[in-house]
Each structure stands twice: as structure tokens, then as C-alpha cells.
Amino acid sequence: MIPASLWRICFWFCFGLTAYLSLMPQEFLPSGINIWDKLSHSIAFAALALSAALGWPVKDFVRSVLIPLLIFGVLIEAIQYFIPGREFSLLDMLADAVGIIIAWIGVRLLQSVSARAT
């Protein structure tokens, strides 16, 4: 099993990378791939949620992981409103939420398998 400390490092790396890529001006990003944009949001937030849940194991995933990451997603979208070429997007926030929910399902499955193994 991977130690929690490595999951924490993974979380902070993903957090920084997600913030950096989300706040870059549009001119530096690939254009015209709307489906990839939503998929990348889901993947980024699934990685954030999974690494947070495994780095700081808690019983209350919703309060400890889901809500803070949703707030992070909303803050990113709000800041993007002020960046040239970027915009506030409810669909991006939905994609963030989908990624977090996928990670939550993954964490639940891991917990279930782990409980059966002991």
C-alpha cells in the first residue's frame, strides 16, 4: 500500500498543476477541443479527490474532500472570469463534480475491498 505521505505529495502536485493550468491565459492552451476540456476537468478533480482521500483518510468524505474541492473549482471559475480569453463556466464546475464523485466511488470500492481482505 502506498503511504499517506506520498498521496499528500501527489495531492499538492495535482493541486498546483490544476491551479496553474486553469489560470493560464487562453492563448497558451490548445483550442477547439471542448470534450477534452470537460474530460480534463473531471480527471484533474478525480485525481485531487482520490489523493486527498488517501492522503488524509477521513470518514466524512463529503465534508472533508468533496465540499472543499468544489469550492476550489468555483474559485478557479470565478478567477477565470477576470483572465483574458477565459470565462466562468457552469459546465466546467459540473465536470469537476463528476470527477470528485468518480473518486468517491473509487474510494468506497477500495474501502470495501480492504474491509473484506481483513
N, C-alpha and C positions, 0 to 999 in steps of 0.2 A: 504494500500500500504506500502511496506517495505521502510524505509527511505534510502536515498542515502548513508548515513554514514555506514549503515550495509552492503550495497553492496560493499562499498570500503574495508571494513574489509574482506569480502568474497573474493574480488579480490586479496588482498595481501596474504591471506591464500593460495588461489589456486596458485598464482604466486610462492610462496615459496615452496609449495608441488611439483608443476610441476618441478621446477628447481632442487630440491633435488632428486626426483625420476629419472629425466632424466640424472643426472650427477653421480648417484651411479655406482660403478663398476658392471659389468655384473654378477659377481659371487653372488651378493646379490639379484638378480632379478629372478623371475620364468622364466624357459626356455621352448622353443618349442611351444609357443602359438603366432604365427605370427599375426593371425587375431585379437586376443585380444590386441596385441601391437598397431596396427593401430587404433583400436576402442578406446583404452585408450588415444591415442594422440588426436583423434577427440573430445572425451568427455572433456579432460582437456582444450583444446583450446576453446571449446564451452563455458565451464564454465568461463574461463578467459574473453572471449569476452562479454558474457552476463553480468557478474558482472561489467566489465569496463563500458559498455554502460549504465547500470542502476545506477552505482555509480557516474559517471561523464557524465550526459546527454549532448550530443552534437549533432549538426545537421549533421556534416560530419563524419559519422561512418568510412568511408574508410580511411581518413587521420588520424583520432584521435584514432581509435581502430585497424582496420584491418592491416594497414601497420606496426605500432609498434609491434603488436603481431607476425606478420610474421617475422619481424627482430629478435624478441626474439627466435622464432623457429629455424631460420637459425643459430643464435649464439649458441643455445644448440647443434645443429647438428655439428657445427664446433668444439666446445669444446669436444664433444664425440669422435671425431677422435683421440684425444690425451689420452683418458681414456682406459686402458687395457680392452679388451673384448667388447668395444663399437665401433660403426662405424658411419660415416656420411651416412645419408640415405635420398635420394630424396623422397622416399615413405612416410617416416615419416613427411617430410615437406608438402607433399600433404595431408596427414591425418590431420595435423594441420590446413591447409587452409580449408578443408572440415568442420571441427569443427567451425571455425570462420564464415564461410558462413552460417552454420546452425543457429548459434547465431544471425547473422544479419537478417536472415529471421524471427526468433522468435521476435527480437526487432521490426521489421517492423509490424508484426502481432499485437504485444502489442500496438504499437502506433496507429494502425488502430482501434483497439477495443476501446482504450482510447479516441480517437477523436470522435468516434460515441457515446460514453457514455456522452460526454459533450454537 
